[in-house]
Amino acid sequence: MNTPDNKIDKVALVVDMRSRAFFEDIQSIVTELTDNTSVNFKLLFLDANDTELVSRYVIIKIKGYCKMAFQKWLQKNANR
């Protein structure tokens, strides 16, 4: 991202608390990003239990499937 010809201007990083091996590096990464004034850095902490996360994942998958099925139906019936 630090190259002059880079066109990427936004990045999101998601870390799961269960990724314990990566957590040792997080503090130094957060410090480095916070100290860099050229980076618009935000840290967001979300908390949810496993049951809630799984139910949200299922809902998202169902919505995605419904949207895909509806788009296929629209394409099929567009010329009628």
PEQUIKA-V152289 format. One record per pair of residues at least 12 apart in sequence whose C-alpha atoms are under 7 Angstrom apart, sorted by the first residue. I is the first residue (numbers start at 1). J is the second residue. Records with the same first field share a line. If there is no record, write none. Layout:
I=J ; J
//
This chain:
none
//
